[in-house]
Structures are given as structure tokens and as C-alpha cells.
């Protein structure tokens, strides 16, 4: 009986820790993509000769960020 209670409590505690770790990793991933990868991709597109694609991507991201902040 004690083993069953211990297992249930252990799953509860470590389940919450895993959930917290997933949420933290998701937040870090969003920051990484927003601050590092998106500008690098847009610059690479522009330098690679895809200026129209980079401009359209920049306009879409700008419009989305403007709508999301309002």
C-alpha cells in the first residue's frame, strides 16, 4: 500500500516537473526563433537574391506582430 502511494505521489511530483520543463523549453525556443533564426533567414534570403520573398516575409511577420500586440 505504501508503495502505491509513493508511486502516485512520485508521478504527480515528477509530472509537474516535466510539464514545467516543457513549458520552459517552449518559451526558450520561441525566443530563439524570434530573435536569432528569423532575422538570419531573412538576411540569407535577401543576400541570396530572394529579395521579394524576404520582403514579403518581413511584411507578414511585421503585420502579425502588430496585430498581436494590439
mmCIF file as Biopython writes it, N, C-alpha, C and O atoms, coordinates in Angstrom:
data_model
#
loop_
_atom_site.group_PDB
_atom_site.id
_atom_site.type_symbol
_atom_site.label_atom_id
_atom_site.label_alt_id
_atom_site.label_comp_id
_atom_site.label_asym_id
_atom_site.label_entity_id
_atom_site.label_seq_id
_atom_site.pdbx_PDB_ins_code
_atom_site.Cartn_x
_atom_site.Cartn_y
_atom_site.Cartn_z
_atom_site.occupancy
_atom_site.B_iso_or_equiv
_atom_site.auth_seq_id
_atom_site.auth_asym_id
_atom_site.pdbx_PDB_model_num
ATOM 1   N N  . UNK A ? 1  ? 0.813  -1.194 0.000   1.0 0.0 1  A 1 
ATOM 2   C CA . UNK A ? 1  ? 0.000  0.000  0.000   1.0 0.0 1  A 1 
ATOM 3   C C  . UNK A ? 1  ? 0.863  1.267  0.000   1.0 0.0 1  A 1 
ATOM 4   O O  . UNK A ? 1  ? 0.583  2.227  -0.718  1.0 0.0 1  A 1 
ATOM 5   N N  . UNK A ? 2  ? 1.918  1.245  0.822   1.0 0.0 2  A 1 
ATOM 6   C CA . UNK A ? 2  ? 2.816  2.399  0.843   1.0 0.0 2  A 1 
ATOM 7   C C  . UNK A ? 2  ? 3.511  2.591  -0.502  1.0 0.0 2  A 1 
ATOM 8   O O  . UNK A ? 2  ? 3.762  3.717  -0.932  1.0 0.0 2  A 1 
ATOM 9   N N  . UNK A ? 3  ? 3.817  1.476  -1.156  1.0 0.0 3  A 1 
ATOM 10  C CA . UNK A ? 3  ? 4.460  1.562  -2.462  1.0 0.0 3  A 1 
ATOM 11  C C  . UNK A ? 3  ? 3.547  2.235  -3.473  1.0 0.0 3  A 1 
ATOM 12  O O  . UNK A ? 3  ? 4.005  3.048  -4.277  1.0 0.0 3  A 1 
ATOM 13  N N  . UNK A ? 4  ? 2.277  1.910  -3.443  1.0 0.0 4  A 1 
ATOM 14  C CA . UNK A ? 4  ? 1.310  2.504  -4.367  1.0 0.0 4  A 1 
ATOM 15  C C  . UNK A ? 4  ? 1.175  4.013  -4.113  1.0 0.0 4  A 1 
ATOM 16  O O  . UNK A ? 4  ? 1.136  4.804  -5.055  1.0 0.0 4  A 1 
ATOM 17  N N  . UNK A ? 5  ? 1.105  4.400  -2.840  1.0 0.0 5  A 1 
ATOM 18  C CA . UNK A ? 5  ? 1.020  5.823  -2.510  1.0 0.0 5  A 1 
ATOM 19  C C  . UNK A ? 5  ? 2.290  6.545  -2.960  1.0 0.0 5  A 1 
ATOM 20  O O  . UNK A ? 5  ? 2.228  7.639  -3.522  1.0 0.0 5  A 1 
ATOM 21  N N  . UNK A ? 6  ? 3.437  5.922  -2.708  1.0 0.0 6  A 1 
ATOM 22  C CA . UNK A ? 6  ? 4.708  6.514  -3.115  1.0 0.0 6  A 1 
ATOM 23  C C  . UNK A ? 6  ? 4.777  6.699  -4.625  1.0 0.0 6  A 1 
ATOM 24  O O  . UNK A ? 6  ? 5.208  7.748  -5.104  1.0 0.0 6  A 1 
ATOM 25  N N  . UNK A ? 7  ? 4.359  5.696  -5.368  1.0 0.0 7  A 1 
ATOM 26  C CA . UNK A ? 7  ? 4.390  5.774  -6.834  1.0 0.0 7  A 1 
ATOM 27  C C  . UNK A ? 7  ? 3.451  6.868  -7.334  1.0 0.0 7  A 1 
ATOM 28  O O  . UNK A ? 7  ? 3.807  7.619  -8.242  1.0 0.0 7  A 1 
ATOM 29  N N  . UNK A ? 8  ? 2.262  6.966  -6.753  1.0 0.0 8  A 1 
ATOM 30  C CA . UNK A ? 8  ? 1.313  8.005  -7.180  1.0 0.0 8  A 1 
ATOM 31  C C  . UNK A ? 8  ? 1.860  9.397  -6.903  1.0 0.0 8  A 1 
ATOM 32  O O  . UNK A ? 8  ? 1.771  10.280 -7.756  1.0 0.0 8  A 1 
ATOM 33  N N  . UNK A ? 9  ? 2.422  9.597  -5.722  1.0 0.0 9  A 1 
ATOM 34  C CA . UNK A ? 9  ? 2.982  10.909 -5.396  1.0 0.0 9  A 1 
ATOM 35  C C  . UNK A ? 9  ? 4.200  11.229 -6.252  1.0 0.0 9  A 1 
ATOM 36  O O  . UNK A ? 9  ? 4.398  12.374 -6.657  1.0 0.0 9  A 1 
ATOM 37  N N  . UNK A ? 10 ? 5.008  10.223 -6.523  1.0 0.0 10 A 1 
ATOM 38  C CA . UNK A ? 10 ? 6.195  10.440 -7.351  1.0 0.0 10 A 1 
ATOM 39  C C  . UNK A ? 10 ? 5.797  10.821 -8.775  1.0 0.0 10 A 1 
ATOM 40  O O  . UNK A ? 10 ? 6.399  11.716 -9.369  1.0 0.0 10 A 1 
ATOM 41  N N  . UNK A ? 11 ? 4.802  10.156 -9.316  1.0 0.0 11 A 1 
ATOM 42  C CA . UNK A ? 11 ? 4.316  10.506 -10.656 1.0 0.0 11 A 1 
ATOM 43  C C  . UNK A ? 11 ? 3.751  11.918 -10.654 1.0 0.0 11 A 1 
ATOM 44  O O  . UNK A ? 11 ? 3.957  12.663 -11.612 1.0 0.0 11 A 1 
ATOM 45  N N  . UNK A ? 12 ? 3.043  12.300 -9.597  1.0 0.0 12 A 1 
ATOM 46  C CA . UNK A ? 12 ? 2.495  13.654 -9.510  1.0 0.0 12 A 1 
ATOM 47  C C  . UNK A ? 12 ? 3.575  14.712 -9.463  1.0 0.0 12 A 1 
ATOM 48  O O  . UNK A ? 12 ? 3.496  15.715 -10.172 1.0 0.0 12 A 1 
ATOM 49  N N  . UNK A ? 13 ? 4.597  14.497 -8.625  1.0 0.0 13 A 1 
ATOM 50  C CA . UNK A ? 13 ? 5.669  15.484 -8.489  1.0 0.0 13 A 1 
ATOM 51  C C  . UNK A ? 13 ? 6.484  15.583 -9.770  1.0 0.0 13 A 1 
ATOM 52  O O  . UNK A ? 13 ? 6.714  16.682 -10.276 1.0 0.0 13 A 1 
ATOM 53  N N  . UNK A ? 14 ? 6.917  14.455 -10.292 1.0 0.0 14 A 1 
ATOM 54  C CA . UNK A ? 14 ? 7.745  14.499 -11.490 1.0 0.0 14 A 1 
ATOM 55  C C  . UNK A ? 14 ? 6.942  14.848 -12.736 1.0 0.0 14 A 1 
ATOM 56  O O  . UNK A ? 14 ? 7.497  15.365 -13.705 1.0 0.0 14 A 1 
ATOM 57  N N  . UNK A ? 15 ? 5.658  14.572 -12.720 1.0 0.0 15 A 1 
ATOM 58  C CA . UNK A ? 15 ? 4.804  15.011 -13.819 1.0 0.0 15 A 1 
ATOM 59  C C  . UNK A ? 15 ? 4.744  16.522 -13.891 1.0 0.0 15 A 1 
ATOM 60  O O  . UNK A ? 15 ? 4.806  17.104 -14.975 1.0 0.0 15 A 1 
ATOM 61  N N  . UNK A ? 16 ? 4.622  17.168 -12.716 1.0 0.0 16 A 1 
ATOM 62  C CA . UNK A ? 16 ? 4.617  18.627 -12.701 1.0 0.0 16 A 1 
ATOM 63  C C  . UNK A ? 16 ? 5.968  19.191 -13.131 1.0 0.0 16 A 1 
ATOM 64  O O  . UNK A ? 16 ? 6.021  20.209 -13.821 1.0 0.0 16 A 1 
ATOM 65  N N  . UNK A ? 17 ? 7.051  18.544 -12.732 1.0 0.0 17 A 1 
ATOM 66  C CA . UNK A ? 17 ? 8.376  18.996 -13.149 1.0 0.0 17 A 1 
ATOM 67  C C  . UNK A ? 17 ? 8.575  18.849 -14.654 1.0 0.0 17 A 1 
ATOM 68  O O  . UNK A ? 17 ? 9.164  19.722 -15.292 1.0 0.0 17 A 1 
ATOM 69  N N  . UNK A ? 18 ? 8.092  17.763 -15.213 1.0 0.0 18 A 1 
ATOM 70  C CA . UNK A ? 18 ? 8.201  17.565 -16.666 1.0 0.0 18 A 1 
ATOM 71  C C  . UNK A ? 18 ? 7.369  18.614 -17.398 1.0 0.0 18 A 1 
ATOM 72  O O  . UNK A ? 18 ? 7.812  19.166 -18.406 1.0 0.0 18 A 1 
ATOM 73  N N  . UNK A ? 19 ? 6.174  18.889 -16.900 1.0 0.0 19 A 1 
ATOM 74  C CA . UNK A ? 19 ? 5.316  19.900 -17.519 1.0 0.0 19 A 1 
ATOM 75  C C  . UNK A ? 19 ? 5.983  21.274 -17.471 1.0 0.0 19 A 1 
ATOM 76  O O  . UNK A ? 19 ? 5.942  22.020 -18.449 1.0 0.0 19 A 1 
ATOM 77  N N  . UNK A ? 20 ? 6.598  21.607 -16.333 1.0 0.0 20 A 1 
ATOM 78  C CA . UNK A ? 20 ? 7.315  22.877 -16.213 1.0 0.0 20 A 1 
ATOM 79  C C  . UNK A ? 20 ? 8.495  22.927 -17.183 1.0 0.0 20 A 1 
ATOM 80  O O  . UNK A ? 20 ? 8.743  23.967 -17.793 1.0 0.0 20 A 1 
ATOM 81  N N  . UNK A ? 21 ? 9.216  21.831 -17.333 1.0 0.0 21 A 1 
ATOM 82  C CA . UNK A ? 21 ? 10.367 21.781 -18.244 1.0 0.0 21 A 1 
ATOM 83  C C  . UNK A ? 21 ? 9.915  21.970 -19.693 1.0 0.0 21 A 1 
ATOM 84  O O  . UNK A ? 21 ? 10.585 22.657 -20.464 1.0 0.0 21 A 1 
ATOM 85  N N  . UNK A ? 22 ? 8.805  21.377 -20.063 1.0 0.0 22 A 1 
ATOM 86  C CA . UNK A ? 22 ? 8.300  21.522 -21.432 1.0 0.0 22 A 1 
ATOM 87  C C  . UNK A ? 22 ? 7.891  22.969 -21.686 1.0 0.0 22 A 1 
ATOM 88  O O  . UNK A ? 22 ? 8.181  23.517 -22.749 1.0 0.0 22 A 1 
ATOM 89  N N  . UNK A ? 23 ? 7.220  23.590 -20.715 1.0 0.0 23 A 1 
ATOM 90  C CA . UNK A ? 23 ? 6.821  24.994 -20.882 1.0 0.0 23 A 1 
ATOM 91  C C  . UNK A ? 23 ? 8.037  25.907 -20.978 1.0 0.0 23 A 1 
ATOM 92  O O  . UNK A ? 23 ? 8.049  26.836 -21.785 1.0 0.0 23 A 1 
ATOM 93  N N  . UNK A ? 24 ? 9.054  25.654 -20.167 1.0 0.0 24 A 1 
ATOM 94  C CA . UNK A ? 24 ? 10.271 26.480 -20.216 1.0 0.0 24 A 1 
ATOM 95  C C  . UNK A ? 24 ? 10.994 26.303 -21.537 1.0 0.0 24 A 1 
ATOM 96  O O  . UNK A ? 24 ? 11.466 27.278 -22.121 1.0 0.0 24 A 1 
ATOM 97  N N  . UNK A ? 25 ? 11.086 25.072 -22.014 1.0 0.0 25 A 1 
ATOM 98  C CA . UNK A ? 25 ? 11.760 24.815 -23.288 1.0 0.0 25 A 1 
ATOM 99  C C  . UNK A ? 25 ? 11.003 25.473 -24.442 1.0 0.0 25 A 1 
ATOM 100 O O  . UNK A ? 25 ? 11.622 25.979 -25.377 1.0 0.0 25 A 1 
ATOM 101 N N  . UNK A ? 26 ? 9.686  25.469 -24.383 1.0 0.0 26 A 1 
ATOM 102 C CA . UNK A ? 26 ? 8.888  26.099 -25.435 1.0 0.0 26 A 1 
ATOM 103 C C  . UNK A ? 26 ? 9.132  27.604 -25.452 1.0 0.0 26 A 1 
ATOM 104 O O  . UNK A ? 26 ? 9.242  28.203 -26.522 1.0 0.0 26 A 1 
ATOM 105 N N  . UNK A ? 27 ? 9.218  28.212 -24.279 1.0 0.0 27 A 1 
ATOM 106 C CA . UNK A ? 27 ? 9.488  29.640 -24.199 1.0 0.0 27 A 1 
ATOM 107 C C  . UNK A ? 27 ? 10.867 29.989 -24.746 1.0 0.0 27 A 1 
ATOM 108 O O  . UNK A ? 27 ? 11.022 30.969 -25.474 1.0 0.0 27 A 1 
ATOM 109 N N  . UNK A ? 28 ? 11.858 29.192 -24.397 1.0 0.0 28 A 1 
ATOM 110 C CA . UNK A ? 28 ? 13.216 29.421 -24.894 1.0 0.0 28 A 1 
ATOM 111 C C  . UNK A ? 28 ? 13.258 29.251 -26.407 1.0 0.0 28 A 1 
ATOM 112 O O  . UNK A ? 28 ? 13.933 30.014 -27.097 1.0 0.0 28 A 1 
ATOM 113 N N  . UNK A ? 29 ? 12.542 28.259 -26.928 1.0 0.0 29 A 1 
ATOM 114 C CA . UNK A ? 29 ? 12.510 28.023 -28.371 1.0 0.0 29 A 1 
ATOM 115 C C  . UNK A ? 29 ? 11.877 29.204 -29.110 1.0 0.0 29 A 1 
ATOM 116 O O  . UNK A ? 29 ? 12.369 29.615 -30.161 1.0 0.0 29 A 1 
ATOM 117 N N  . UNK A ? 30 ? 10.796 29.745 -28.566 1.0 0.0 30 A 1 
ATOM 118 C CA . UNK A ? 30 ? 10.155 30.897 -29.205 1.0 0.0 30 A 1 
ATOM 119 C C  . UNK A ? 30 ? 11.095 32.096 -29.236 1.0 0.0 30 A 1 
ATOM 120 O O  . UNK A ? 30 ? 11.176 32.794 -30.247 1.0 0.0 30 A 1 
ATOM 121 N N  . UNK A ? 31 ? 11.798 32.339 -28.146 1.0 0.0 31 A 1 
ATOM 122 C CA . UNK A ? 31 ? 12.738 33.458 -28.100 1.0 0.0 31 A 1 
ATOM 123 C C  . UNK A ? 31 ? 13.868 33.241 -29.101 1.0 0.0 31 A 1 
ATOM 124 O O  . UNK A ? 31 ? 14.254 34.165 -29.818 1.0 0.0 31 A 1 
ATOM 125 N N  . UNK A ? 32 ? 14.394 32.025 -29.149 1.0 0.0 32 A 1 
ATOM 126 C CA . UNK A ? 32 ? 15.482 31.732 -30.086 1.0 0.0 32 A 1 
ATOM 127 C C  . UNK A ? 32 ? 15.058 31.961 -31.523 1.0 0.0 32 A 1 
ATOM 128 O O  . UNK A ? 32 ? 15.785 32.592 -32.291 1.0 0.0 32 A 1 
ATOM 129 N N  . UNK A ? 33 ? 13.895 31.460 -31.896 1.0 0.0 33 A 1 
ATOM 130 C CA . UNK A ? 33 ? 13.443 31.619 -33.274 1.0 0.0 33 A 1 
ATOM 131 C C  . UNK A ? 33 ? 13.142 33.077 -33.599 1.0 0.0 33 A 1 
ATOM 132 O O  . UNK A ? 33 ? 13.419 33.532 -34.708 1.0 0.0 33 A 1 
ATOM 133 N N  . UNK A ? 34 ? 12.579 33.814 -32.645 1.0 0.0 34 A 1 
ATOM 134 C CA . UNK A ? 34 ? 12.209 35.195 -32.906 1.0 0.0 34 A 1 
ATOM 135 C C  . UNK A ? 34 ? 13.429 36.098 -33.019 1.0 0.0 34 A 1 
ATOM 136 O O  . UNK A ? 34 ? 13.495 36.942 -33.913 1.0 0.0 34 A 1 
ATOM 137 N N  . UNK A ? 35 ? 14.384 35.929 -32.130 1.0 0.0 35 A 1 
ATOM 138 C CA . UNK A ? 35 ? 15.497 36.867 -32.064 1.0 0.0 35 A 1 
ATOM 139 C C  . UNK A ? 35 ? 16.666 36.450 -32.947 1.0 0.0 35 A 1 
ATOM 140 O O  . UNK A ? 35 ? 17.354 37.313 -33.492 1.0 0.0 35 A 1 
ATOM 141 N N  . UNK A ? 36 ? 16.908 35.162 -33.104 1.0 0.0 36 A 1 
ATOM 142 C CA . UNK A ? 36 ? 18.103 34.711 -33.826 1.0 0.0 36 A 1 
ATOM 143 C C  . UNK A ? 36 ? 17.783 34.183 -35.214 1.0 0.0 36 A 1 
ATOM 144 O O  . UNK A ? 36 ? 18.316 34.688 -36.202 1.0 0.0 36 A 1 
ATOM 145 N N  . UNK A ? 37 ? 16.923 33.177 -35.306 1.0 0.0 37 A 1 
ATOM 146 C CA . UNK A ? 37 ? 16.754 32.473 -36.576 1.0 0.0 37 A 1 
ATOM 147 C C  . UNK A ? 37 ? 15.978 33.263 -37.623 1.0 0.0 37 A 1 
ATOM 148 O O  . UNK A ? 37 ? 16.337 33.224 -38.799 1.0 0.0 37 A 1 
ATOM 149 N N  . UNK A ? 38 ? 14.933 33.974 -37.237 1.0 0.0 38 A 1 
ATOM 150 C CA . UNK A ? 38 ? 14.141 34.711 -38.224 1.0 0.0 38 A 1 
ATOM 151 C C  . UNK A ? 38 ? 14.951 35.806 -38.926 1.0 0.0 38 A 1 
ATOM 152 O O  . UNK A ? 38 ? 14.915 35.879 -40.154 1.0 0.0 38 A 1 
ATOM 153 N N  . UNK A ? 39 ? 15.680 36.660 -38.196 1.0 0.0 39 A 1 
ATOM 154 C CA . UNK A ? 39 ? 16.493 37.655 -38.911 1.0 0.0 39 A 1 
ATOM 155 C C  . UNK A ? 39 ? 17.581 37.033 -39.780 1.0 0.0 39 A 1 
ATOM 156 O O  . UNK A ? 39 ? 17.864 37.534 -40.869 1.0 0.0 39 A 1 
ATOM 157 N N  . UNK A ? 40 ? 18.189 35.953 -39.313 1.0 0.0 40 A 1 
ATOM 158 C CA . UNK A ? 40 ? 19.238 35.287 -40.111 1.0 0.0 40 A 1 
ATOM 159 C C  . UNK A ? 40 ? 18.648 34.733 -41.395 1.0 0.0 40 A 1 
ATOM 160 O O  . UNK A ? 40 ? 19.260 34.846 -42.456 1.0 0.0 40 A 1 
ATOM 161 N N  . UNK A ? 41 ? 17.481 34.142 -41.313 1.0 0.0 41 A 1 
ATOM 162 C CA . UNK A ? 41 ? 16.827 33.589 -42.513 1.0 0.0 41 A 1 
ATOM 163 C C  . UNK A ? 41 ? 16.465 34.710 -43.479 1.0 0.0 41 A 1 
ATOM 164 O O  . UNK A ? 41 ? 16.672 34.576 -44.685 1.0 0.0 41 A 1 
ATOM 165 N N  . UNK A ? 42 ? 15.925 35.816 -42.963 1.0 0.0 42 A 1 
ATOM 166 C CA . UNK A ? 42 ? 15.564 36.935 -43.846 1.0 0.0 42 A 1 
ATOM 167 C C  . UNK A ? 42 ? 16.796 37.547 -44.504 1.0 0.0 42 A 1 
ATOM 168 O O  . UNK A ? 42 ? 16.759 37.883 -45.688 1.0 0.0 42 A 1 
ATOM 169 N N  . UNK A ? 43 ? 17.878 37.697 -43.760 1.0 0.0 43 A 1 
ATOM 170 C CA . UNK A ? 43 ? 19.123 38.237 -44.340 1.0 0.0 43 A 1 
ATOM 171 C C  . UNK A ? 43 ? 19.673 37.282 -45.392 1.0 0.0 43 A 1 
ATOM 172 O O  . UNK A ? 43 ? 20.121 37.714 -46.455 1.0 0.0 43 A 1 
ATOM 173 N N  . UNK A ? 44 ? 19.640 35.979 -45.095 1.0 0.0 44 A 1 
ATOM 174 C CA . UNK A ? 44 ? 20.133 34.999 -46.063 1.0 0.0 44 A 1 
ATOM 175 C C  . UNK A ? 44 ? 19.291 35.013 -47.336 1.0 0.0 44 A 1 
ATOM 176 O O  . UNK A ? 44 ? 19.835 34.892 -48.434 1.0 0.0 44 A 1 
ATOM 177 N N  . UNK A ? 45 ? 17.995 35.157 -47.208 1.0 0.0 45 A 1 
ATOM 178 C CA . UNK A ? 45 ? 17.137 35.255 -48.393 1.0 0.0 45 A 1 
ATOM 179 C C  . UNK A ? 45 ? 17.476 36.506 -49.207 1.0 0.0 45 A 1 
ATOM 180 O O  . UNK A ? 45 ? 17.552 36.450 -50.435 1.0 0.0 45 A 1 
ATOM 181 N N  . UNK A ? 46 ? 17.676 37.613 -48.534 1.0 0.0 46 A 1 
ATOM 182 C CA . UNK A ? 46 ? 17.980 38.858 -49.236 1.0 0.0 46 A 1 
ATOM 183 C C  . UNK A ? 46 ? 19.328 38.773 -49.942 1.0 0.0 46 A 1 
ATOM 184 O O  . UNK A ? 46 ? 19.449 39.174 -51.100 1.0 0.0 46 A 1 
ATOM 185 N N  . UNK A ? 47 ? 20.335 38.257 -49.258 1.0 0.0 47 A 1 
ATOM 186 C CA . UNK A ? 47 ? 21.671 38.140 -49.857 1.0 0.0 47 A 1 
ATOM 187 C C  . UNK A ? 47 ? 21.667 37.113 -50.986 1.0 0.0 47 A 1 
ATOM 188 O O  . UNK A ? 47 ? 22.390 37.259 -51.972 1.0 0.0 47 A 1 
ATOM 189 N N  . UNK A ? 48 ? 20.845 36.073 -50.835 1.0 0.0 48 A 1 
ATOM 190 C CA . UNK A ? 48 ? 20.788 35.026 -51.851 1.0 0.0 48 A 1 
ATOM 191 C C  . UNK A ? 48 ? 20.016 35.417 -53.096 1.0 0.0 48 A 1 
ATOM 192 O O  . UNK A ? 48 ? 19.908 34.617 -54.026 1.0 0.0 48 A 1 
ATOM 193 N N  . UNK A ? 49 ? 19.483 36.615 -53.137 1.0 0.0 49 A 1 
ATOM 194 C CA . UNK A ? 49 ? 18.795 37.058 -54.344 1.0 0.0 49 A 1 
ATOM 195 C C  . UNK A ? 49 ? 17.284 36.910 -54.277 1.0 0.0 49 A 1 
ATOM 196 O O  . UNK A ? 49 ? 16.592 37.149 -55.267 1.0 0.0 49 A 1 
ATOM 197 N N  . UNK A ? 50 ? 16.780 36.528 -53.148 1.0 0.0 50 A 1 
ATOM 198 C CA . UNK A ? 50 ? 15.331 36.371 -52.983 1.0 0.0 50 A 1 
ATOM 199 C C  . UNK A ? 50 ? 14.765 37.563 -52.219 1.0 0.0 50 A 1 
ATOM 200 O O  . UNK A ? 50 ? 14.098 37.406 -51.197 1.0 0.0 50 A 1 
ATOM 201 N N  . UNK A ? 51 ? 15.045 38.758 -52.737 1.0 0.0 51 A 1 
ATOM 202 C CA . UNK A ? 51 ? 14.646 39.982 -52.039 1.0 0.0 51 A 1 
ATOM 203 C C  . UNK A ? 51 ? 13.126 40.085 -51.935 1.0 0.0 51 A 1 
ATOM 204 O O  . UNK A ? 51 ? 12.608 40.539 -50.915 1.0 0.0 51 A 1 
ATOM 205 N N  . UNK A ? 52 ? 12.414 39.674 -52.967 1.0 0.0 52 A 1 
ATOM 206 C CA . UNK A ? 52 ? 10.958 39.750 -52.928 1.0 0.0 52 A 1 
ATOM 207 C C  . UNK A ? 52 ? 10.383 38.814 -51.872 1.0 0.0 52 A 1 
ATOM 208 O O  . UNK A ? 52 ? 9.448  39.176 -51.159 1.0 0.0 52 A 1 
ATOM 209 N N  . UNK A ? 53 ? 10.936 37.623 -51.773 1.0 0.0 53 A 1 
ATOM 210 C CA . UNK A ? 53 ? 10.466 36.662 -50.773 1.0 0.0 53 A 1 
ATOM 211 C C  . UNK A ? 53 ? 10.778 37.175 -49.372 1.0 0.0 53 A 1 
ATOM 212 O O  . UNK A ? 53 ? 9.947  37.068 -48.470 1.0 0.0 53 A 1 
ATOM 213 N N  . UNK A ? 54 ? 11.992 37.739 -49.186 1.0 0.0 54 A 1 
ATOM 214 C CA . UNK A ? 54 ? 12.372 38.280 -47.884 1.0 0.0 54 A 1 
ATOM 215 C C  . UNK A ? 54 ? 11.485 39.460 -47.506 1.0 0.0 54 A 1 
ATOM 216 O O  . UNK A ? 54 ? 11.090 39.590 -46.347 1.0 0.0 54 A 1 
ATOM 217 N N  . UNK A ? 55 ? 11.174 40.307 -48.456 1.0 0.0 55 A 1 
ATOM 218 C CA . UNK A ? 55 ? 10.321 41.458 -48.186 1.0 0.0 55 A 1 
ATOM 219 C C  . UNK A ? 55 ? 8.907  41.025 -47.821 1.0 0.0 55 A 1 
ATOM 220 O O  . UNK A ? 55 ? 8.313  41.576 -46.894 1.0 0.0 55 A 1 
ATOM 221 N N  . UNK A ? 56 ? 8.368  40.057 -48.532 1.0 0.0 56 A 1 
ATOM 222 C CA . UNK A ? 56 ? 7.027  39.550 -48.228 1.0 0.0 56 A 1 
ATOM 223 C C  . UNK A ? 56 ? 7.025  38.894 -46.840 1.0 0.0 56 A 1 
ATOM 224 O O  . UNK A ? 56 ? 6.098  39.093 -46.054 1.0 0.0 56 A 1 
ATOM 225 N N  . UNK A ? 57 ? 8.059  38.121 -46.551 1.0 0.0 57 A 1 
ATOM 226 C CA . UNK A ? 57 ? 8.156  37.502 -45.228 1.0 0.0 57 A 1 
ATOM 227 C C  . UNK A ? 57 ? 8.252  38.540 -44.128 1.0 0.0 57 A 1 
ATOM 228 O O  . UNK A ? 57 ? 7.632  38.392 -43.075 1.0 0.0 57 A 1 
ATOM 229 N N  . UNK A ? 58 ? 9.024  39.587 -44.363 1.0 0.0 58 A 1 
ATOM 230 C CA . UNK A ? 58 ? 9.163  40.659 -43.381 1.0 0.0 58 A 1 
ATOM 231 C C  . UNK A ? 58 ? 7.839  41.391 -43.180 1.0 0.0 58 A 1 
ATOM 232 O O  . UNK A ? 58 ? 7.489  41.741 -42.053 1.0 0.0 58 A 1 
ATOM 233 N N  . UNK A ? 59 ? 7.107  41.622 -44.257 1.0 0.0 59 A 1 
ATOM 234 C CA . UNK A ? 59 ? 5.807  42.275 -44.138 1.0 0.0 59 A 1 
ATOM 235 C C  . UNK A ? 59 ? 4.806  41.415 -43.373 1.0 0.0 59 A 1 
ATOM 236 O O  . UNK A ? 59 ? 4.047  41.929 -42.551 1.0 0.0 59 A 1 
ATOM 237 N N  . UNK A ? 60 ? 4.800  40.127 -43.634 1.0 0.0 60 A 1 
ATOM 238 C CA . UNK A ? 60 ? 3.883  39.223 -42.935 1.0 0.0 60 A 1 
ATOM 239 C C  . UNK A ? 60 ? 4.209  39.175 -41.449 1.0 0.0 60 A 1 
ATOM 240 O O  . UNK A ? 60 ? 3.315  39.281 -40.609 1.0 0.0 60 A 1 
ATOM 241 N N  . UNK A ? 61 ? 5.479  39.016 -41.127 1.0 0.0 61 A 1 
ATOM 242 C CA . UNK A ? 61 ? 5.880  38.960 -39.715 1.0 0.0 61 A 1 
ATOM 243 C C  . UNK A ? 61 ? 5.596  40.290 -39.027 1.0 0.0 61 A 1 
ATOM 244 O O  . UNK A ? 61 ? 5.143  40.308 -37.882 1.0 0.0 61 A 1 
ATOM 245 N N  . UNK A ? 62 ? 5.853  41.390 -39.702 1.0 0.0 62 A 1 
ATOM 246 C CA . UNK A ? 62 ? 5.555  42.700 -39.128 1.0 0.0 62 A 1 
ATOM 247 C C  . UNK A ? 62 ? 4.072  42.906 -38.877 1.0 0.0 62 A 1 
ATOM 248 O O  . UNK A ? 62 ? 3.684  43.436 -37.836 1.0 0.0 62 A 1 
ATOM 249 N N  . UNK A ? 63 ? 3.239  42.490 -39.829 1.0 0.0 63 A 1 
ATOM 250 C CA . UNK A ? 63 ? 1.797  42.626 -39.652 1.0 0.0 63 A 1 
ATOM 251 C C  . UNK A ? 63 ? 1.289  41.745 -38.514 1.0 0.0 63 A 1 
ATOM 252 O O  . UNK A ? 63 ? 0.443  42.163 -37.724 1.0 0.0 63 A 1 
ATOM 253 N N  . UNK A ? 64 ? 1.811  40.526 -38.440 1.0 0.0 64 A 1 
ATOM 254 C CA . UNK A ? 64 ? 1.405  39.636 -37.352 1.0 0.0 64 A 1 
ATOM 255 C C  . UNK A ? 64 ? 1.818  40.170 -35.988 1.0 0.0 64 A 1 
ATOM 256 O O  . UNK A ? 64 ? 1.057  40.084 -35.025 1.0 0.0 64 A 1 
ATOM 257 N N  . UNK A ? 65 ? 3.013  40.714 -35.909 1.0 0.0 65 A 1 
ATOM 258 C CA . UNK A ? 65 ? 3.469  41.254 -34.618 1.0 0.0 65 A 1 
ATOM 259 C C  . UNK A ? 65 ? 2.679  42.509 -34.255 1.0 0.0 65 A 1 
ATOM 260 O O  . UNK A ? 65 ? 2.421  42.753 -33.076 1.0 0.0 65 A 1 
ATOM 261 N N  . UNK A ? 66 ? 2.290  43.309 -35.250 1.0 0.0 66 A 1 
ATOM 262 C CA . UNK A ? 66 ? 1.495  44.489 -34.976 1.0 0.0 66 A 1 
ATOM 263 C C  . UNK A ? 66 ? 0.094  44.102 -34.480 1.0 0.0 66 A 1 
ATOM 264 O O  . UNK A ? 66 ? -0.428 44.712 -33.547 1.0 0.0 66 A 1 
ATOM 265 N N  . UNK A ? 67 ? -0.505 43.093 -35.106 1.0 0.0 67 A 1 
ATOM 266 C CA . UNK A ? 67 ? -1.833 42.640 -34.707 1.0 0.0 67 A 1 
ATOM 267 C C  . UNK A ? 67 ? -1.779 41.978 -33.330 1.0 0.0 67 A 1 
ATOM 268 O O  . UNK A ? 67 ? -2.687 42.162 -32.519 1.0 0.0 67 A 1 
ATOM 269 N N  . UNK A ? 68 ? -0.744 41.227 -33.066 1.0 0.0 68 A 1 
ATOM 270 C CA . UNK A ? 68 ? -0.652 40.501 -31.790 1.0 0.0 68 A 1 
ATOM 271 C C  . UNK A ? 68 ? -0.458 41.462 -30.615 1.0 0.0 68 A 1 
ATOM 272 O O  . UNK A ? 68 ? -0.972 41.196 -29.528 1.0 0.0 68 A 1 
ATOM 273 N N  . UNK A ? 69 ? 0.258  42.556 -30.798 1.0 0.0 69 A 1 
ATOM 274 C CA . UNK A ? 69 ? 0.474  43.493 -29.700 1.0 0.0 69 A 1 
ATOM 275 C C  . UNK A ? 69 ? -0.771 44.332 -29.413 1.0 0.0 69 A 1 
ATOM 276 O O  . UNK A ? 69 ? -0.948 44.812 -28.294 1.0 0.0 69 A 1 
ATOM 277 N N  . UNK A ? 70 ? -1.612 44.506 -30.393 1.0 0.0 70 A 1 
ATOM 278 C CA . UNK A ? 70 ? -2.848 45.296 -30.192 1.0 0.0 70 A 1 
ATOM 279 C C  . UNK A ? 70 ? -3.857 44.403 -29.574 1.0 0.0 70 A 1 
ATOM 280 O O  . UNK A ? 70 ? -4.979 44.831 -29.306 1.0 0.0 70 A 1 
#
